[in-house]
């Protein structure tokens, strides 16, 4: 690949890890800003491209941001610098910073985000919760852990992910078969219950999804969207370092907008 790869080289490496054809139909992934022929000397891996991440990238002389969440998700009809997205896109262009996105294809990939989440939480022999089009791929993971009460699993998730959690269901329920899904996985409550899971670890669980879990007898541990996906940053960074030793790889997990509030 040479001393300095191109944006296209980086894209090909990311697509080896998470092929674009794995993405969900509604998603937008791949190179979203820039051109494939440019040489890359410095990459920043992040969860979401925010103004703070963009300013960090500019200050560090970054050529390419590799992000999980799309910079451009819905159709972009104009780039107005008096809007949040327009100002962000204009800043990136002015500073010559390109953006590549690996989103639901990385979630579904065999060695992708949900595999990393299951591995971090200690699931034994995890398998896809919803199998994908290629063997080994799929949304979410399910596996076994040492049997223990839900409250102990809650403490374990909070410690491993370093993220505040919410618990749905009985604290004393013994959990051995556990499903996980990074990001927004509340809609997998039924799928997890149907395969015999006692618990689902995910984020962005709604009120009605929580009620569905209660009625299904399923414990849900909501560790937040950011909390369950930020593992993507060090994992993708390590992968790229291994493949491109001549390129400097920076990490920026970014801001979790949700914080705790103690009203006393």
C-alpha positions as CSV (number, residue, x, y, z in Angstrom):
1,X,0.0,0.0,0.0
2,X,3.0,2.3,0.3
3,X,3.9,4.9,3.0
4,X,0.8,7.0,2.5
5,X,-2.4,5.3,1.4
6,X,-5.2,7.1,-0.4
7,X,-8.7,7.6,0.9
8,X,-9.8,4.9,-1.5
9,X,-7.3,2.5,0.2
10,X,-8.8,3.3,3.6
11,X,-12.3,2.8,2.2
12,X,-11.3,-0.6,0.8
13,X,-9.9,-1.6,4.2
14,X,-13.1,-0.5,6.0
15,X,-15.1,-2.4,3.4
16,X,-13.1,-5.6,4.1
17,X,-14.1,-5.2,7.8
18,X,-17.7,-4.2,7.1
19,X,-18.9,-4.6,3.4
20,X,-21.2,-1.9,2.3
21,X,-23.8,-4.4,1.1
22,X,-24.5,-5.4,4.7
23,X,-26.0,-1.9,5.5
24,X,-29.7,-1.5,6.0
25,X,-31.7,-0.1,3.2
26,X,-32.4,3.2,4.9
27,X,-28.8,3.8,5.8
28,X,-26.1,6.0,4.1
29,X,-22.5,4.8,4.4
30,X,-19.2,5.1,2.6
31,X,-17.3,8.2,1.5
32,X,-19.5,11.1,2.3
33,X,-17.1,14.0,1.8
34,X,-14.0,14.1,-0.3
35,X,-12.4,12.1,-3.1
36,X,-10.8,8.7,-3.2
37,X,-7.5,9.7,-4.7
38,X,-6.2,11.9,-1.9
39,X,-3.3,10.7,0.1
40,X,-3.9,10.2,3.8
41,X,-1.3,10.8,6.6
42,X,-3.6,11.2,9.6
43,X,-7.0,9.7,10.4
44,X,-9.4,10.4,13.3
45,X,-11.8,7.7,14.3
46,X,-15.0,8.9,16.0
47,X,-18.5,7.9,16.8
48,X,-20.2,11.0,15.5
49,X,-18.9,14.0,13.5
50,X,-19.8,17.0,15.7
51,X,-18.4,20.6,15.6
52,X,-16.1,19.7,18.5
53,X,-14.8,16.6,16.7
54,X,-14.3,18.6,13.5
55,X,-12.4,21.4,15.4
56,X,-10.2,18.7,17.0
57,X,-9.5,17.2,13.5
58,X,-8.6,20.6,12.0
59,X,-6.3,21.4,14.9
60,X,-4.5,18.0,14.6
61,X,-4.1,18.2,10.8
62,X,-6.4,15.3,10.1
63,X,-7.0,14.3,6.5
64,X,-9.8,11.8,7.0
65,X,-12.4,11.2,9.7
66,X,-13.7,7.6,9.9
67,X,-17.1,7.8,11.7
68,X,-19.8,5.4,12.7
69,X,-22.8,7.8,12.4
70,X,-23.5,9.3,9.0
71,X,-22.5,13.0,8.5
72,X,-25.2,13.1,5.8
73,X,-28.1,10.9,6.5
74,X,-31.2,12.6,5.0
75,X,-30.9,14.2,1.6
76,X,-28.9,17.5,1.8
77,X,-30.7,20.1,-0.3
78,X,-28.5,23.0,0.6
79,X,-25.3,23.9,2.6
80,X,-26.4,26.9,4.5
81,X,-23.8,28.1,7.0
82,X,-26.4,29.5,9.3
83,X,-27.6,25.9,10.1
84,X,-26.0,23.3,12.3
85,X,-25.3,20.8,9.5
86,X,-24.5,23.3,6.9
87,X,-21.9,25.0,9.1
88,X,-20.4,21.7,10.0
89,X,-20.1,20.5,6.4
90,X,-18.7,23.9,5.3
91,X,-16.1,23.8,8.1
92,X,-14.9,20.3,7.1
93,X,-14.7,21.4,3.4
94,X,-12.8,24.6,4.2
95,X,-10.3,22.6,6.3
96,X,-9.8,19.8,3.7
97,X,-11.2,17.1,6.1
98,X,-12.8,14.1,4.4
99,X,-15.4,11.8,6.0
100,X,-16.0,8.1,5.6
101,X,-18.9,6.4,7.4
102,X,-19.3,2.7,8.4
103,X,-22.7,2.4,10.2
104,X,-25.2,-0.4,10.1
105,X,-22.8,-2.4,7.9
106,X,-20.3,-2.3,10.8
107,X,-23.1,-3.3,13.3
108,X,-24.0,-6.3,11.2
109,X,-20.4,-7.4,10.2
110,X,-19.1,-10.7,11.5
111,X,-16.2,-9.0,13.4
112,X,-18.0,-5.7,13.8
113,X,-19.5,-3.6,16.6
114,X,-21.9,-6.1,18.0
115,X,-19.2,-8.8,18.1
116,X,-17.0,-6.3,20.0
117,X,-19.7,-5.5,22.4
118,X,-20.5,-9.2,23.1
119,X,-16.8,-9.9,23.5
120,X,-16.3,-7.0,26.0
121,X,-19.2,-8.1,28.1
122,X,-17.9,-11.7,28.2
123,X,-20.5,-13.5,26.2
124,X,-19.4,-17.1,25.4
125,X,-19.6,-18.2,21.8
126,X,-21.8,-15.3,20.7
127,X,-24.0,-15.7,17.6
128,X,-26.0,-13.2,15.6
129,X,-29.4,-12.4,17.2
130,X,-30.9,-11.7,13.8
131,X,-28.8,-13.5,11.2
132,X,-27.7,-11.5,8.2
133,X,-27.3,-12.4,4.5
134,X,-23.7,-13.8,4.9
135,X,-23.0,-16.6,7.5
136,X,-21.7,-15.1,10.7
137,X,-23.2,-11.7,10.1
138,X,-26.3,-10.2,11.6
139,X,-27.8,-7.7,13.9
140,X,-27.1,-8.1,17.6
141,X,-25.4,-11.0,19.3
142,X,-26.6,-13.6,21.8
143,X,-24.5,-15.8,24.1
144,X,-24.1,-17.2,27.6
145,X,-22.5,-15.7,30.7
146,X,-22.0,-17.1,34.2
147,X,-25.4,-17.2,35.8
148,X,-26.2,-14.3,38.1
149,X,-28.9,-11.9,39.1
150,X,-30.0,-9.0,36.9
151,X,-28.7,-6.5,39.3
152,X,-25.2,-8.0,39.2
153,X,-25.3,-8.0,35.4
154,X,-26.3,-4.4,35.5
155,X,-23.3,-3.5,37.6
156,X,-21.1,-5.5,35.2
157,X,-22.4,-3.7,32.2
158,X,-22.0,-0.3,33.8
159,X,-18.4,-1.1,34.9
160,X,-17.3,-2.6,31.5
161,X,-18.9,0.1,29.3
162,X,-18.2,2.9,31.8
163,X,-21.6,4.2,31.1
164,X,-24.7,4.8,33.4
165,X,-27.4,2.2,32.9
166,X,-31.2,1.8,33.4
167,X,-32.8,-1.5,34.4
168,X,-36.1,-2.8,33.2
169,X,-37.5,-5.9,34.9
170,X,-36.9,-7.8,38.2
171,X,-33.5,-7.2,39.8
172,X,-33.4,-10.7,41.2
173,X,-34.0,-12.6,37.9
174,X,-31.1,-15.0,37.2
175,X,-29.6,-14.2,33.8
176,X,-27.5,-16.7,31.8
177,X,-28.5,-16.2,28.2
178,X,-27.9,-12.6,27.2
179,X,-28.5,-10.7,24.0
180,X,-26.7,-7.4,23.1
181,X,-27.2,-4.8,20.4
182,X,-25.3,-1.6,20.2
183,X,-27.1,1.7,19.7
184,X,-30.9,1.5,19.4
185,X,-32.0,-2.0,20.0
186,X,-35.3,-1.7,21.9
187,X,-37.1,-3.1,18.9
188,X,-35.3,-6.4,19.4
189,X,-37.1,-7.2,22.7
190,X,-39.4,-9.8,21.0
191,X,-36.5,-11.4,19.1
192,X,-34.4,-11.7,22.3
193,X,-37.3,-13.2,24.2
194,X,-38.2,-15.6,21.4
195,X,-34.7,-17.2,21.5
196,X,-34.8,-17.6,25.2
197,X,-32.7,-14.7,26.4
198,X,-33.2,-13.6,30.0
199,X,-31.6,-10.2,29.3
200,X,-31.0,-7.7,26.5
201,X,-28.2,-5.1,26.8
202,X,-28.8,-2.2,24.4
203,X,-29.5,1.6,24.3
204,X,-32.3,4.0,23.4
205,X,-35.1,1.9,24.9
206,X,-38.5,3.6,24.8
207,X,-41.3,3.5,27.3
208,X,-43.4,1.2,25.2
209,X,-40.5,-1.1,24.4
210,X,-39.7,-1.3,28.2
211,X,-43.3,-2.4,28.8
212,X,-43.1,-5.0,26.1
213,X,-40.0,-6.4,27.9
214,X,-41.8,-6.5,31.2
215,X,-44.7,-8.4,29.7
216,X,-42.2,-10.8,27.9
217,X,-40.4,-11.5,31.2
218,X,-37.2,-10.1,29.7
219,X,-34.7,-8.0,31.6
220,X,-33.4,-5.0,29.6
221,X,-30.3,-3.0,30.5
222,X,-30.2,0.3,28.7
223,X,-26.6,1.5,28.7
224,X,-27.3,4.3,26.2
225,X,-26.6,4.8,22.5
226,X,-23.2,6.3,23.1
227,X,-22.4,3.8,25.9
228,X,-23.0,0.7,23.8
229,X,-21.3,2.0,20.6
230,X,-18.2,3.9,21.7
231,X,-16.3,0.6,21.7
232,X,-16.2,1.2,17.9
233,X,-13.6,3.9,18.3
234,X,-10.7,2.0,19.8
235,X,-11.5,-1.2,17.8
236,X,-11.6,0.5,14.4
237,X,-8.5,2.5,15.3
238,X,-6.6,-0.6,16.3
239,X,-7.7,-2.3,13.0
240,X,-6.5,0.6,10.9
241,X,-3.2,0.8,12.8
242,X,-2.6,-2.8,12.1
243,X,-3.2,-2.4,8.4
244,X,-1.5,1.0,7.9
245,X,1.5,1.3,10.2
246,X,2.7,4.5,8.4
247,X,-0.5,6.4,9.1
248,X,-1.2,8.2,12.4
249,X,-4.5,7.2,13.8
250,X,-6.2,9.4,16.4
251,X,-9.3,8.5,18.6
252,X,-12.2,10.7,19.7
253,X,-15.2,8.9,21.2
254,X,-17.0,12.2,21.4
255,X,-19.6,13.5,23.7
256,X,-22.5,11.6,25.3
257,X,-25.2,14.3,25.4
258,X,-27.0,12.5,28.3
259,X,-25.7,13.1,31.8
260,X,-27.0,12.1,35.2
261,X,-29.0,14.4,37.4
262,X,-29.1,14.2,41.2
263,X,-31.9,16.3,42.5
264,X,-31.4,16.6,46.3
